[in-house]
């Protein structure tokens, strides 16, 4: 099975300058908790990822005003992506190796064209593979052991 068969196509994306209120509205409108941040709406090249947890932990918990901030100010800047042609096994390995619950899918031009989440793995992979991905992605690292 290939990533293209399980990915959510044409995911909602925001730019570095999208204000956090708009990002939060996108979470509601698209029933998701993670949005790829792209350099601009034309190239659609992922430059980061922003989650509802990013807004909570990096903004609200620090007493900063989310109404005055943008996606670029609190996103995770590292982006691990997969391609539509990759196998489900390769995608799972990338998610496990990088301990990420969601990955953007980029086409041959580097444009964000989809998303794969743990929920997609649960729907399409075997129970054993799903359990393995959840276990590996959820392992504590030295930096996350204090953040649970």
C-alpha positions in Angstrom: 0.0 0.0 0.0 1.3 3.5 -0.9 1.0 6.7 1.1 -1.3 8.2 -1.6 -3.9 5.6 -0.7 -4.2 6.6 2.9 -3.3 10.3 3.0 -5.7 13.1 3.5 -5.4 15.1 0.3 -5.1 18.8 0.0 -4.8 19.5 3.7 -5.4 22.9 5.2 -2.1 24.9 5.3 -1.2 28.2 6.8 1.8 30.6 6.2 4.3 31.9 8.6 2.3 35.1 8.9 -1.1 33.5 9.6 -2.3 34.7 13.0 -2.9 32.1 15.7 -6.6 32.9 15.9 -6.9 31.9 12.2 -4.9 28.8 12.8 -7.1 27.8 15.7 -10.2 28.4 13.5 -8.6 26.1 10.9 -8.2 23.4 13.6 -12.0 23.7 14.2 -13.1 24.0 10.6 -11.0 21.1 9.4 -11.3 18.9 12.6 -7.5 18.6 13.0 -4.9 19.4 15.6 -1.9 20.0 13.2 -1.5 22.2 10.2 1.5 22.4 7.9 3.1 25.9 7.7 4.1 26.7 4.1 6.4 29.4 2.8 3.6 30.8 0.7 0.3 29.7 -0.8 1.8 29.5 -4.3 4.8 27.2 -3.7 3.2 25.4 -0.8 6.6 24.2 0.4 6.4 23.1 4.1 8.6 25.1 6.4 7.1 24.0 9.7 4.2 22.4 11.5 1.9 24.0 14.1 -0.2 22.0 16.5 -2.9 22.9 19.0 -0.3 21.8 21.6 2.3 24.3 20.3 -0.2 27.2 20.8 -1.0 25.9 24.3 2.5 25.2 25.5 4.6 27.8 23.7 2.2 30.7 23.9 -0.6 30.4 26.5 1.4 28.5 29.1 4.1 31.2 28.9 1.5 34.0 29.4 1.9 35.3 25.8 -1.1 36.7 24.0 -2.1 34.3 21.1 -4.1 37.1 19.5 -0.9 39.0 18.8 1.2 36.1 17.4 1.6 34.2 14.2 2.2 30.6 13.2 5.8 31.3 12.5 6.4 32.4 16.0 5.4 29.2 17.7 5.6 26.4 15.1 8.0 23.5 15.1 10.5 24.4 12.4 11.7 20.9 11.6 9.6 19.2 8.9 9.8 15.5 8.2 7.9 14.7 5.0 7.0 11.6 3.0 6.0 11.3 -0.7 2.8 9.8 -2.2 4.8 7.0 -3.8 6.3 5.8 -0.5 5.0 2.5 0.9 3.0 2.5 4.1 5.9 0.7 5.7 8.4 3.4 4.8 6.0 6.1 6.1 5.6 4.3 9.4 9.4 3.9 9.7 9.9 7.7 9.1 7.2 8.5 11.7 8.8 6.1 14.2 12.4 7.3 13.6 11.4 10.9 14.0 8.8 10.3 16.7 6.1 12.3 14.9 2.4 11.6 15.0 1.7 13.3 11.7 3.7 13.9 8.5 3.0 16.1 5.5 3.1 14.5 2.1 5.0 16.4 -0.6 4.9 15.9 -4.3 7.8 15.9 -6.7 7.9 19.7 -6.7 8.1 19.8 -2.9 4.5 21.1 -2.6 2.4 19.9 0.4 -0.3 17.7 -1.2 -1.4 15.6 1.8 -1.1 14.5 5.4 -0.7 11.2 7.1 -1.6 10.9 10.8 -1.5 8.0 13.3 -5.2 7.7 12.8 -4.7 6.9 9.1 -2.2 4.2 10.1 -4.7 2.8 12.5 -7.4 2.7 9.8 -5.2 1.0 7.1 -2.3 -0.9 8.7 -2.4 -4.1 10.6 -3.0 -4.0 14.4 0.6 -5.0 15.0 1.9 -2.2 12.8 -0.4 0.4 14.4 0.7 -0.7 17.9 4.4 -0.5 16.8 4.0 3.1 15.4 2.2 4.3 18.5 4.8 2.7 20.8 7.8 4.1 18.9 6.4 7.6 18.4 5.4 7.8 22.0 8.8 6.8 23.5 10.1 9.4 25.8 13.3 11.2 24.8 15.7 13.0 27.1 14.0 16.3 26.2 10.4 15.1 26.4 10.7 13.1 29.6 10.0 16.2 31.7 7.2 17.5 29.4 4.7 14.7 29.6 
